[in-house]
C-alpha cells in the first residue's frame, strides 16, 4: 500500500513495538499483514484506556518476553553474552601484567634484606645470625608494596566493572543464565581480591593465589558460555555465605603487638618524655601475652623482655606514688614471668634514672612476690608460661642462687610429681638454623649448662634409675620431653662432678 511520508508518520499509523521486533516487521512484511498490525494497535489502545498506564515490566520479565518472542533475536542474546566473555578475557589478560608492579617492589624489598644479611654475627655456639633491614627501610618497602598493590587494583577495577555490566545485560536478555552469570561475577571479585594481596615477609615471594583465581574465572566463563548455548554446563557453586563483620575485620595480634612496641620505643630512646599511663597499661597487659613467646634470638625484639623494658621506660617519669601503685598491680599479674619481669625492669630503670626510692619499692615488691610463691603448688608451673627461667634468675638476684635452689628442692620433696614441670620450666630455649639459608628450623628446650640456682642434688636423687634416653658426646638429645631434659641434667651433673 503506498502512502506519503506524512501518512507514514501519523499517529493513526503508529504501532508501539520494541526495536528488535520493529526491524523484524519491516524486514518481513509478509509475516505481518496490515489487519494483524491494526488488531495489535487496537488491543494496545484498549488496554491503555483500561489501565491508564504503560505495561509494568521488570528487567527479568522483559528478558523473558524477548527470549520467548522469536528465534530470530538470538543475535541479541549473543551480543550480551559475548560482551561478558570478552570483558572477562580482558581482565584475565591484564591481571598478570598488573601484578608486575607489586612483584618489582617485593624484589626491591628482598634485595634490601639480602644486603642486610651480609652483616653477620655469631651466637655463643658459633651459629650464624643475620641482621635485618632497619625499621625505616622496612616501613618504606612495605609502603611501596602496598601502594603498588593499590595501583594494580585501580588498573583492574574498570575491567572488572565492564564484566559486571555485560553480565547484567546478559541476565536481562536471558534470565535463565543468571546462576552462571553470578558465578562469573564471584570469580571476578576473587581476581580483584587476589590482586590486592602479597605474601608477607620474610618470604615476600609471590604465591599462586592470583593464578588460582584466574583459573576459577576461566572455568566460570566457559560454563557461562555453555549454559547460554544450551549445553550441559557445570553447575555453579553455591553463593558464599555472608561472614559476620567480626570475622571480616579479624585482627592480627602479632601486628598489633609490634605496633604497640613501636609506640613505646621513643620512651626508651630519650628521658624527657612524660609518663603515659594508658600506654603503660597496654604494655603491661601485653607482657602477659608475651610470656608465651619463647626467649630466643629471633624473638628478642618482641618478646617478654623488650615488652617489660618499654613498659618501665614509659613509666620512668611517673611520681613515686604512682610507681608504687604500679608495682603493687604488677605483682598481681600472671603468668608469674610477666609479674617478675615488669618489677625487675622497673627496678633497673629506676636505678638508671638514679631514683633510689622507686628502685627500693620495685625491689621490695619483687622480693615479696618471690617469697609468696609456693613452688609445690602445680598452678605455679603454668605450662603456657615459656619464660619461667627468668623468674628464677630474678629470684636469685633478690635472694641468692642457693636460696632459689633450696626453695625448689623443698618443693620437689613435698611434691615429687612436679619434677617434669620443673625440668621444663627451668630449661633454656634454643633455636636451630639452616647454616646455608639462615632459616629457622625450630625451637626447643635444652640444658646446655646448669644454672647456679638449679636444684641439682634434689633432681639427681629423684632419678633413682639411669635415664633410658641416649645423650651424645655434647650432652644433646633428639627430643626435649621431660625424660630427655632429665638425661641432659644427669649428663651435666656427672660432667661437673668429674671435673
Buried (B, 14 or more C-beta within 10 A) or exposed (E): EEEEEEEEEEEEEEBEBBEBBEEBBEEEEEEBEEEEBEEBBEEBEEEEEEEEEEEEEEEEEBBBEBBEBEEEBEEBBBEBBBBBBEBBBBBBEBBEEBBEBBBEBBEBBBEBBEEBBEEEEEEEEEBBBBEBBEEEBBEBBBEBBBEBBEEBBEBBEEBBEBBBEBBBBBBBBBBEBBBBBBBBBBBBBBBBEBBBBBEEBEEBEBEEBBBEBBEBBBBBBBBBBBBBEEEEBEEBBEEEEEEEEEEEEEEEEEEEBEEBBEBBBEBBEEEEBEBBEEBBBBBBBBBBBBBBBBBBBBBEEBBBBBBBBBBBBBBBBBEEEBBBEBBEBBBEBEBBBBBBBBBBBBBBBBBEBEBEEBBEBBBBBBBBBBEEBEBBEEEBBBEEBBBBBBBBBBBBBBBEBEBBBBBBBBBBEEBEEBBBBBBBBBBBBBBEBEEEEBEBEEBBBBBBEBBBBBBBEBBBEBBEEEBEBEBEEEBBBEEBBBBBBBBBBBBBBEEEEEE
